[in-house]
């Protein structure tokens, strides 16, 4: 993995980037929470419970309104791993997939432990957040893939038949590496997806999603970002199902007024490429973030998955200020998400001032230890 290019950030650029990072993480959490309340329901069951227009607001899930699922938990640990990778570059150890994998193992500990292990100072601050120590419907593939400390790779992936969207749903943060070239963003997302989801359509969907977010975080259009993802996919073995799904999503945009039937034509979302296609379609046709997210969660498939992917896209596209305040105020773990988003933005824009061969900021290294 090559090092990212060093960028010079002006104040306005830093503020825009931070807003897009916050938007992607908070937008994804909103979509996750909106879908969590109807995740196990068919569209007919959603309508029977919430009216003919389907769900239009946050409803209780996991004992509260605004609860997020494992998809958001894992997204946060992805961010944590990426920050740790940047910090560890000072030691000469530069292998981001390893640092992300270690972050995922820290998440796996939250699924089996009662609470934070205060003796593990090298865990950093995120793993000490007590609200994360709860199981929120992680996919079986994710739990199995992280069931031991061995790391799946593209040459020897974990769960080679796993085609669900578990890896896709956690992959938005790779796209926020705006100083990287798109092909490197894709490669990193693909390698990290293979740690739990070894089917080509699962890890290539994650790579395509990361490339799309990358374009949006750079201020590009959604359509243009999808086209770049398609171009990068074309050279990869096994890409055709993902390519076909994205092209189907783009074609559906031109077929009339958005509807659940149009979304159903893209699949139910149980496979990663279908979930990505639904999210891209909803982000493209949504009149605003509320509309796009409502479209994304009112269907037969895993609503929390299509919700988080759509929310991440729209948040990266429009930034934090476009997110619905009423929904935002109820999101579980919002202070943690904001703190992590700001840390990521600071690391990516001001990292050399925080740590380096001759610079040691004790506070920062306590939050993101090199070990």
WONORKA-V481321 format. One record per residue. RES is the residue in one small letter. OMEGA is omega as a letter, one per 30 degrees, with the letter a starting at -180 (none if undefined). D_LAST is the distance of its C-alpha to the last C-alpha in Angstrom with 2 decimals. Layout:
RES:OMEGA:D_LAST
RES:OMEGA:D_LAST
This chain:
x:a:19.91
x:l:21.24
x:l:19.80
x:l:21.53
x:l:24.38
x:a:24.04
x:l:26.45
x:a:28.31
x:l:28.58
x:a:31.65
x:a:31.84
x:l:33.84
x:l:31.47
x:a:28.47
x:l:30.51
x:a:31.65
x:l:28.21
x:l:26.89
x:a:30.01
x:l:29.45
x:l:25.82
x:a:27.08
x:a:30.06
x:a:28.22
x:l:25.93
x:l:28.70
x:l:31.37
x:l:29.57
x:l:29.18
x:l:32.88
x:l:33.93
x:a:31.89
x:l:33.49
x:a:36.92
x:a:36.80
x:a:35.34
x:a:38.68
x:a:40.59
x:a:38.06
x:a:40.23
x:l:43.55
x:l:45.78
x:l:47.35
x:l:50.58
x:l:48.85
x:a:47.03
x:l:50.44
x:a:52.12
x:a:49.66
x:l:49.10
x:a:52.26
x:l:53.37
x:l:50.92
x:a:47.99
x:a:45.08
x:a:44.92
x:l:42.74
x:l:39.80
x:a:40.88
x:l:39.28
x:a:36.72
x:l:34.58
x:a:36.59
x:l:36.42
x:l:37.17
x:l:34.30
x:l:32.02
x:a:29.45
x:l:28.51
x:a:25.54
x:l:25.90
x:l:24.88
x:a:22.09
x:l:20.59
x:l:21.33
x:l:19.26
x:l:16.21
x:l:16.97
x:l:16.85
x:l:13.53
x:a:12.10
x:l:14.03
x:a:12.84
x:l:9.12
x:l:10.54
x:a:12.44
x:a:9.84
x:l:7.89
x:l:11.47
x:a:11.47
x:a:9.67
x:l:12.35
x:a:10.41
x:l:12.78
x:a:13.41
x:l:13.65
x:l:15.15
x:a:12.12
x:l:10.03
x:l:13.26
x:l:13.74
x:l:10.60
x:l:12.02
x:l:15.34
x:l:14.34
x:l:13.36
x:a:16.83
x:l:18.39
x:l:17.45
x:a:19.46
x:a:22.37
x:a:22.68
x:l:21.46
x:a:23.78
x:a:21.30
x:l:17.84
x:a:16.21
x:l:15.88
x:a:14.27
x:a:10.99
x:a:9.68
x:l:6.23
x:a:8.83
x:a:9.92
x:a:13.66
x:a:15.09
x:l:14.48
x:l:16.38
x:a:19.40
x:a:22.03
x:l:24.33
x:a:22.04
x:l:22.59
x:a:25.76
x:a:26.82
x:l:28.59
x:l:30.12
x:l:27.29
x:l:28.83
x:a:29.16
x:l:27.68
x:a:24.43
x:l:24.23
x:a:25.20
x:a:22.86
x:a:19.84
x:l:21.51
x:a:19.39
x:l:16.04
x:a:17.84
x:l:17.58
x:l:20.96
x:l:21.91
x:l:25.15
x:l:26.40
x:a:25.67
x:l:25.24
x:l:24.96
x:a:28.26
x:l:30.36
x:a:33.20
x:a:31.32
x:a:33.00
x:a:32.39
x:a:30.75
x:l:27.59
x:l:25.35
x:a:27.66
x:a:27.41
x:a:23.66
x:l:23.74
x:a:25.10
x:l:21.84
x:l:21.70
x:a:25.05
x:l:23.83
x:a:22.18
x:l:25.47
x:l:24.53
x:l:24.18
x:a:27.28
x:a:28.52
x:l:28.32
x:l:24.58
x:l:24.12
x:a:26.28
x:a:24.47
x:l:21.02
x:l:22.67
x:a:24.58
x:a:21.71
x:l:19.77
x:a:23.07
x:l:23.71
x:l:20.81
x:a:23.35
x:a:26.61
x:l:27.94
x:a:31.40
x:a:31.94
x:l:33.49
x:a:30.53
x:l:27.86
x:l:30.32
x:l:31.22
x:l:27.61
x:l:27.60
x:l:30.95
x:l:29.95
x:l:26.96
x:l:29.38
x:l:31.89
x:a:29.51
x:l:28.43
x:a:32.10
x:l:32.70
x:l:29.77
x:l:31.37
x:a:34.67
x:a:36.43
x:l:38.78
x:a:37.98
x:l:40.60
x:l:39.38
x:l:35.78
x:l:37.07
x:l:39.13
x:l:36.13
x:l:34.30
x:a:37.45
x:a:37.63
x:l:34.08
x:a:34.69
x:a:37.87
x:a:36.26
x:l:34.15
x:l:35.63
x:a:36.40
x:a:36.46
x:l:40.03
x:l:39.61
x:l:37.07
x:a:39.28
x:a:42.35
x:l:40.81
x:l:39.83
x:l:43.27
x:l:44.89
x:l:43.12
x:l:44.34
x:a:47.82
x:l:47.98
x:a:47.60
x:a:51.03
x:l:52.73
x:a:53.70
x:l:52.69
x:a:49.36
x:l:49.91
x:l:48.37
x:l:50.50
x:l:48.97
x:a:45.47
x:l:46.65
x:l:47.76
x:a:44.14
x:a:43.18
x:l:41.89
x:l:38.20
x:l:37.20
x:a:36.19
x:a:33.43
x:l:35.82
x:l:38.39
x:l:36.01
x:a:34.96
x:l:38.65
x:a:39.64
x:l:36.97
x:l:37.96
x:a:41.60
x:l:41.20
x:a:39.24
x:a:41.96
x:a:44.94
x:l:43.74
x:l:45.87
x:a:43.01
x:l:39.73
x:a:41.62
x:a:43.97
x:a:41.33
x:l:39.28
x:l:42.45
x:a:43.40
x:a:40.00
x:a:40.13
x:l:43.85
x:a:44.10
x:a:44.06
x:a:40.49
x:a:37.02
x:a:37.49
x:l:33.99
x:l:32.62
x:l:35.20
x:a:34.82
x:a:31.11
x:l:31.53
x:a:34.66
x:l:33.20
x:l:30.21
x:a:32.71
x:l:35.08
x:l:32.48
x:a:31.05
x:a:34.67
x:a:36.11
x:a:33.30
x:a:32.63
x:l:36.12
x:a:37.88
x:a:36.34
x:a:38.89
x:a:38.38
x:l:39.86
x:a:37.47
x:a:34.48
x:a:35.31
x:a:35.08
x:l:31.81
x:l:29.53
x:a:26.25
x:l:27.57
x:l:25.89
x:a:22.42
x:l:23.33
x:a:24.62
x:a:21.66
x:l:19.25
x:a:21.85
x:l:22.16
x:l:18.47
x:l:18.52
x:l:21.70
x:l:20.46
x:a:17.38
x:a:19.77
x:a:22.50
x:a:21.04
x:a:17.49
x:l:18.46
x:a:19.76
x:a:16.57
x:l:14.10
x:a:14.65
x:a:15.26
x:a:17.57
x:l:16.64
x:l:14.15
x:a:15.02
x:a:13.66
x:a:14.83
x:a:13.18
x:l:9.67
x:l:10.40
x:a:11.51
x:a:8.82
x:l:5.48
x:a:3.81
x:none:0.00
